[in-house]
Amino acid sequence: MVRFTVLASGSKGNSTVVSGGRTRILVDAGVSCRELFRRMRLVGEEPETLDAIVITHEHQDHVNGLAVTARKLGIPVYFTEGTHRAWMRWLTPRRQMTYSQWLEQCRKQAAQRHAETEAAAMAWGPGEVDLMAGAESALGEPEQAEVADSEAETAAEPATVPPQKDLTWLPAVEYFQAGQPFQIGDIAISPFTIPHDAADPVGFVFQTEGVRMGFATDLGYIPPNVKAQLKGVDLLLLESNHDLEMLRDGPYPWSVKQRVLSRVGHLSNEAAAEFLETEYDGQAAYVILAHLSESNNLPELARVTAERALNGRASLLANRLLLAAQHEPLVPVYF
C-alpha cells in the first residue's frame, strides 16, 4: 500500500511522509522533533518506522527539526552536497569580535609564542631560534574578524564561544545529485533542480508499487525540466504560496516582496493555476496545493484559482483538489 501524508506545509515548517512497500521516508523536517512525532501519531504513522530523511533545501522551515529527529531515530539523511554544506554553515556558530578584541587576542598569542620560543632557546642554545618570528606573525592582518564601529569597540564585552557538542553531527549522511535517480528501500526517487534562492534546491518524483508522486514547492517559476518531471504522476503536490494582490498590499518589507516575487522565490496562486491549465496533463488522482502563506494568501483564494484552472476536470476519481495546512496534518492519501 502506498501512502502520502503531509504533516505540515507553510513558511513555519514543512514535512511529509511517503510510504511504499516496507519503506517510509520523511521529506524535510521543518517542525520540531516533538511536534513531528505528535503529528505522525495523530495520522497513524509511527516515527520509529521511518527509514530515512530526504531534504529539498536548507531553509529553516525545511530543516528546523532535522538534527534532533535524525539522531533520535538513528536514520540517515539524504542531501545534495551543496545543501548539506549550507545546512552545516547555518548551524555553525559564528564568532564575532571588534578590532580591539582582535588586537588583544593577537597580543596574547604573541606573548605565548614568545614564551614558547624563549623556552626553546634555553633548551637548544642561543642563535638557533628567531625570537621575533612568532610575535611578528601573530600581529598580521585580520583575516576573518568582523570589525565593528568605534563605539562598539569600547562597549562590547570580550567575545567568547562556549564549548558545545557538534550541532551538525548526524547518524549518517548520503549525497545525491539532481538529475540522477536513486533508491531508498522500496521507493525510487528522481530529484530535479528547482529555481529557488537556496544552495542546491530540488523537487522529487517518488515511485513505488507503480504509483508516481510529484513534489514541487519553493520555486519561483516552473521551468521546462520541472514540467517534464511532473507529467504522468498519480499525485501532484504543487506550491500555491501567495495571492499577488495580497502580497503587494501585505505587511512584508518591499525587499521581501521582491524576493518572493522573483524567479527564485515562490509560486503564486496565479502561476500554479497557469501551469494546471496549460501544461499539466491532468493524469493525477490528487492535486495538493502546498506552502500557502498565512500572511499573503487565503485557502479559499488558492482553491478557487486552482479549480478554475482545472476547468471541471476535478472529480472523485481524478484531480481531486486538496489543500495542505500549516498547523495540522492533511488526511493521508492512499493508493
PyMOL commands that set and color helices and strands:
alter all, ss='L'
color gray80, all
select helices_A, chain A and resi 33-42+47-49+60-63+66-73+81-91+99-124+131-138+150-155+224-229+244-249+254-261+269-278+299-310
alter helices_A, ss='H'
color red, helices_A
select strands_A, chain A and resi 3-8+15-20+23-27+52-54+77-79+173-175+182-184+187-193+202-208+211-216+235-239+286-290+320-323+333-334
alter strands_A, ss='S'
color yellow, strands_A
deselect
rebuild
show_as cartoon
